Amino acid sequence: MTGQELAIALSAKTGLTRRSAAEVLQAVTETIMDAVRDGDKVTIAGFGTFLLAQRAARKGRNPRTGAEMSIPAHKFPRFVAGKRFNESAK
């Protein structure tokens, strides 16, 4: 499902116009991304949690040459599905 298809589905469920639904969807995603980027955890009960995780520095190998290389630590966005979401996917 694309963002546009999601906006159409939101429009059908809420009675909003497609344009309004698309604006709401855009505002929600931007708000979540801003909060996670700032280090906050966003929890939507039953759906899941968006958070910023950190991966430690480690040693790796270049697959082409086999040479050992250092992979620096970095942060990345993570989503953990909530209980209700997990159960609905089974």
N, C-alpha and C positions, 0 to 999 in steps of 0.2 A: 504494500500500500504506500503510495506516495503522499507527500504533504498535501497536495491538492485533493487527492481522494479522501484523506482524513478530514480535511475542511468540509468537503461535501457531506461526509457521514455525520460530522458534528452539526452541520446545518440541518440535516434531516431529523436528528434527535432533539435539537434544542429549539427549532423554529426560527433561528437566526438566519439572516441572509448568508449566502456563500461568502460574500466579501467580509461580513462581520465575523463569521466563523474563522476565516483565514486570518484576520487581524488578531483575534483572540488566541488562536493557535500560535501565531508568531510571537505575541507578547508572552505567552507561557513559556515557550522554548527559550526565548531570550532571557527571561527572568531566571530560569533554571540554570542556564549557562553562566550568567553573571554571578549567581550565588556560588556555584561550584568553583568557578575561577577564583573567587575571593576566599575559598577554603571552607565555605559553609556546606552543611549537609542538608539536602532537600528530601524530606520524607513525605510521601503521599500514602496515607494509610490504606493498606490492602493492595496497593499497586507496587510500590517499591521505593528505593532510596537512591538518589544520585549523590555521588561524593567524589572527592579528589583523592586518589590513592598515590602512593609513591613506590617506585621500584628502585631497589638498591643498586649501586654500581656493581658490575661483575665483569669477569673475563669471558671473552668469546673468541670465536675463530672465524676468519674470513673464509667463506665457503669456496671461493675461487682459488685462493692461494694457500689456505691452511694456516696462514700466519695468525699468531695470537694477537688479540687486540683488546683494548679496554673499552667497555661500554659504560658510559656515565650514568649516574642516577638520574631519574626523571620522574615527573608527575604526570598522571594521566587520569581522565575522567572514567568513572566506573559506575555501573548500575547494578544494584542488587534487587532482584525481584522479591516482592512481598509474598506472604503466605497465600493470600487469595488469588494473586496472579499465577503463582506456581500451580496451585490446585486447579485453576481453570484451564491450564495448558495440558493437563494429563488426559 
